[in-house]
Amino acid sequence: MLALHCNYTGYIRVSVRSPTVAVASYRMTVLRAAEAEGVIMRSADAVVVGGGVNGASTAFFLARAGMSRVTLLERRQLGAGATGKSGALVRMHYTNPVESKLAHESLKVFRNWSEIVGGDCGFEATGFVQIVPPQYEEQLRANVDAQRAIGINTRVISAGELHEIEPAVCVDDVTVAAYEPDSGFADPNATLYSLVSAARDRDVTVRTGVEATGIIIEHGRVAGVDTSDGRIDTETVVLATGAWSGRLLDPLELDFGLEPRRVQVVVFRRPPELDHPHPVFIDATQGSWFRPEGVTGTLVGLELGVAGVDPDDLHEGVDQEYVRLCRRALAARIPAFRQATMRGGWAGMITMSPDGRPIIDQVPQVPGLYCMVGDSGTSFKTAPTIGMGLSEWITTGKPRTIDLSPFRSTRFAAGQPWHDVSAYGEDQLTISR
Ligand SMILES: Cc1cc2nc3c(=O)[nH]c(=O)nc-3n(C[C@H](O)[C@H](O)[C@H](O)COP(=O)(O)OP(=O)(O)OC[C@H]3O[C@@H](n4cnc5c(N)ncnc54)[C@H](O)[C@@H]3O)c2cc1C
C-alpha cells in the first residue's frame, strides 16, 4: 500500500504502509502509481520546458484552452532565469507595430489579471514616458501614430507637458516624448507565481528540479523528452528555456544565432525631494530606463550587455563601474539623483537573437517542437500574449490572438531579419526593458 504526497516541487514523499513492497520494483511502482494518481506524468499531451514567465504563461494558457495533460519542467527553481531578475516594465512603445501589438494584448491581461489568471501580478499603472533625442522626433511621431491605430492609449507630449507630468525631470534636451498613461510595471515573481498557481489549479503538473536533457525525435517528429528524472512521452514540446536554450537546440542542429548576455540593474534610494513614485521612463538619449522600486527606490538599467558568459557561472552582483554609469544617466534626467544612495543591484541573463527580437515558432524542421527563445531582454511584458498565441497554435493549429509569423525562426536563414524603419538609431536597442 503506497501513499503518495506531492509537495509540487518535483519531489514525491512516499509512505510505505506494507513491508511487502519489493525493493526492486519500488521505483517503478512509485512512478506508475504516481502517474495513475495524476501526480507525476511519464507521458503528456504537451511538455513545456522552462519555469520562467513564458513557460508558465504557455502552460497556463494550454490548460485554460482545455488541454488536460500538460507538464511544466524547470531544472532549478521557478524564476531561476531572466524572469526572476526582470525589470518587468510593461510598456507598449516599440519601434514597430508588431511588438507593440504583442505588448498591447498582454497589457489587457496585466490590467485584468485577477479575472483572467487569478491572484496578483503586482501591476502598477504609473504611466510610461519614452524620451528620444530630438533628431528622432519624426520617427517618434510615426511610431505613436502606428500605436494609436492599434488602439494603444498613447500620445506625443511636449517638453512642457512632460515637465507637468513629472516636475523633477530635466527637459532641456527634450523636444517631444511619447506618453502612455495606462502602462507601468509589474512584479515579475508575483506574475510568474500566479501563472504557475493558476496552471496547477487547472491540473498542470509542475516539476521543479527536473532538467530536460534532450528532445527525442522518432519518425521525423517529436516523440518525447529525456529528463534528469527519466523519459516523458509526448508529441508536443515547447522550449521556453532562456539562456540555456542552445543545450537543447544544438543536438537538433538548430542554430538560431542565440547569444546569452549578462545584464545588470541598480536600485537607488529616492532623495527626499522626490517623495512620490515617478512614471516609468525609457530614455533613449541617455541609453537608460528606470522605474519606481518599492516605496522609496528607483530601479535603473542601461543599454549594456556582456556576451560570452556561461549562465551557470554568472556573477550575480553588480559592477561598481555600472553603478557609476547608472547614477550618471539617472541624474542627467532627474538631477535630484546626483547623490542618491545606492541600495543594491543584481545581474541576470537575457538571450539576444540576431535581430534583437524573440523567436516564437513551431519549428518547421521538427514537427511537434515549439519555441519561445531569444527573448532579447524584452519578453516579460509580452509573455501573456506569447503564451496565449503558442497555446492557440498547439490546440487549434494556428495563433489567433495575434499573428506570430514575424517572429518565425526561419527569418535569419532566409536573409529576412527584422528591421524597423522608425528606429531611434541602432536597430538592437531593446536590451532588458
Ligand atoms: C535585469 C533584467 C531586466 C529586464 N527588464 C525587462 C523589462 O523591463 N521588461 C521586459 O519585458 N523584459 C525585461 N527583461 C527580460 C525578461 O525578463 C525576459 O525576456 C523574460 O523573463 C524571459 O522569460 P522566459 O520565460 O522566456 O525565460 P527565463 O525567465 O530565462 O526562464 C527560462 C527557464 O528555463 C529553465 N530551463 C532552461 N533550460 C532548461 C532545461 N533543459 N530543463 C528545464 N528547465 C530549463 C531555466 O532554469 C529558467 O528558469 C529583463 C531581463 C533582465 C535579466
The ligand as an SDF file (V2000), in Angstrom:
LIG
                    3D

 53 58  0  0  0  0  0  0  0  0999 V2000
   17.9120   42.5840  -15.4630 C   0  0  0  0  0  0  0  0  0  0  0  0
   16.7940   42.3200  -16.4310 C   0  0  0  0  0  0  0  0  0  0  0  0
   15.8260   43.2950  -16.6750 C   0  0  0  0  0  0  0  0  0  0  0  0
   14.7910   43.0590  -17.5750 C   0  0  0  0  0  0  0  0  0  0  0  0
   13.8300   44.0030  -17.7540 N   0  0  0  0  0  0  0  0  0  0  0  0
   12.7700   43.7410  -18.5630 C   0  0  0  0  0  0  0  0  0  0  0  0
   11.7060   44.6720  -18.6740 C   0  0  0  0  0  0  0  0  0  0  0  0
   11.7310   45.7260  -18.0570 O   0  0  0  0  0  0  0  0  0  0  0  0
   10.6480   44.3470  -19.4600 N   0  0  0  0  0  0  0  0  0  0  0  0
   10.6010   43.1810  -20.1790 C   0  0  0  0  0  0  0  0  0  0  0  0
    9.6260   42.9530  -20.8990 O   0  0  0  0  0  0  0  0  0  0  0  0
   11.6140   42.2740  -20.0930 N   0  0  0  0  0  0  0  0  0  0  0  0
   12.6610   42.5380  -19.3030 C   0  0  0  0  0  0  0  0  0  0  0  0
   13.6780   41.6340  -19.1700 N   0  0  0  0  0  0  0  0  0  0  0  0
   13.6130   40.4340  -19.9950 C   0  0  0  0  0  0  0  0  0  0  0  0
   12.6260   39.4460  -19.4310 C   0  0  0  0  0  0  0  0  0  0  0  0
   12.8210   39.3160  -18.0450 O   0  0  0  0  0  0  0  0  0  0  0  0
   12.8020   38.1320  -20.1460 C   0  0  0  0  0  0  0  0  0  0  0  0
   12.6250   38.3590  -21.5380 O   0  0  0  0  0  0  0  0  0  0  0  0
   11.8000   37.0800  -19.6920 C   0  0  0  0  0  0  0  0  0  0  0  0
   11.7820   36.9830  -18.2930 O   0  0  0  0  0  0  0  0  0  0  0  0
   12.1680   35.7520  -20.3190 C   0  0  0  0  0  0  0  0  0  0  0  0
   11.3390   34.7690  -19.7560 O   0  0  0  0  0  0  0  0  0  0  0  0
   11.4730   33.2720  -20.2330 P   0  0  0  0  0  0  0  0  0  0  0  0
   10.4310   32.5020  -19.5050 O   0  0  0  0  0  0  0  0  0  0  0  0
   11.4490   33.2240  -21.7220 O   0  0  0  0  0  0  0  0  0  0  0  0
   12.9510   32.8220  -19.8360 O   0  0  0  0  0  0  0  0  0  0  0  0
   13.6320   32.6860  -18.4040 P   0  0  0  0  0  0  0  0  0  0  0  0
   12.9930   33.5390  -17.3820 O   0  0  0  0  0  0  0  0  0  0  0  0
   15.1000   32.8360  -18.6120 O   0  0  0  0  0  0  0  0  0  0  0  0
   13.2970   31.2150  -17.9840 O   0  0  0  0  0  0  0  0  0  0  0  0
   13.9090   30.1090  -18.5900 C   0  0  0  0  0  0  0  0  0  0  0  0
   13.8410   28.9800  -17.5610 C   0  0  0  0  0  0  0  0  0  0  0  0
   14.1110   27.7500  -18.2020 O   0  0  0  0  0  0  0  0  0  0  0  0
   14.8250   26.9420  -17.3000 C   0  0  0  0  0  0  0  0  0  0  0  0
   15.4940   25.9290  -18.1210 N   0  0  0  0  0  0  0  0  0  0  0  0
   16.4500   26.1610  -19.0440 C   0  0  0  0  0  0  0  0  0  0  0  0
   16.8180   25.0050  -19.6100 N   0  0  0  0  0  0  0  0  0  0  0  0
   16.0790   24.0430  -19.0340 C   0  0  0  0  0  0  0  0  0  0  0  0
   16.0160   22.6180  -19.2090 C   0  0  0  0  0  0  0  0  0  0  0  0
   16.7840   21.9980  -20.1050 N   0  0  0  0  0  0  0  0  0  0  0  0
   15.1460   21.9040  -18.4540 N   0  0  0  0  0  0  0  0  0  0  0  0
   14.3430   22.5530  -17.5570 C   0  0  0  0  0  0  0  0  0  0  0  0
   14.3830   23.8810  -17.3450 N   0  0  0  0  0  0  0  0  0  0  0  0
   15.2280   24.6110  -18.0870 C   0  0  0  0  0  0  0  0  0  0  0  0
   15.7570   27.9270  -16.6060 C   0  0  0  0  0  0  0  0  0  0  0  0
   16.2400   27.4290  -15.3760 O   0  0  0  0  0  0  0  0  0  0  0  0
   14.8650   29.1430  -16.4540 C   0  0  0  0  0  0  0  0  0  0  0  0
   14.1900   29.1670  -15.1980 O   0  0  0  0  0  0  0  0  0  0  0  0
   14.7240   41.8280  -18.2710 C   0  0  0  0  0  0  0  0  0  0  0  0
   15.6760   40.8330  -18.0250 C   0  0  0  0  0  0  0  0  0  0  0  0
   16.6990   41.0740  -17.1070 C   0  0  0  0  0  0  0  0  0  0  0  0
   17.6990   39.9900  -16.8180 C   0  0  0  0  0  0  0  0  0  0  0  0
  1  2  1  0
  2  3  1  0
  2 52  2  0
  3  4  2  0
  4  5  1  0
  4 50  1  0
  5  6  2  0
  6  7  1  0
  6 13  1  0
  7  8  2  0
  7  9  1  0
  9 10  1  0
 10 11  2  0
 10 12  1  0
 12 13  2  0
 13 14  1  0
 14 15  1  0
 14 50  1  0
 15 16  1  0
 16 17  1  0
 16 18  1  0
 18 19  1  0
 18 20  1  0
 20 21  1  0
 20 22  1  0
 22 23  1  0
 23 24  1  0
 24 25  2  0
 24 26  1  0
 24 27  1  0
 27 28  1  0
 28 29  2  0
 28 30  1  0
 28 31  1  0
 31 32  1  0
 32 33  1  0
 33 34  1  0
 33 48  1  0
 34 35  1  0
 35 36  1  0
 35 46  1  0
 36 37  1  0
 36 45  1  0
 37 38  2  0
 38 39  1  0
 39 40  1  0
 39 45  2  0
 40 41  1  0
 40 42  2  0
 42 43  1  0
 43 44  2  0
 44 45  1  0
 46 47  1  0
 46 48  1  0
 48 49  1  0
 50 51  2  0
 51 52  1  0
 52 53  1  0
M  END
$$$$
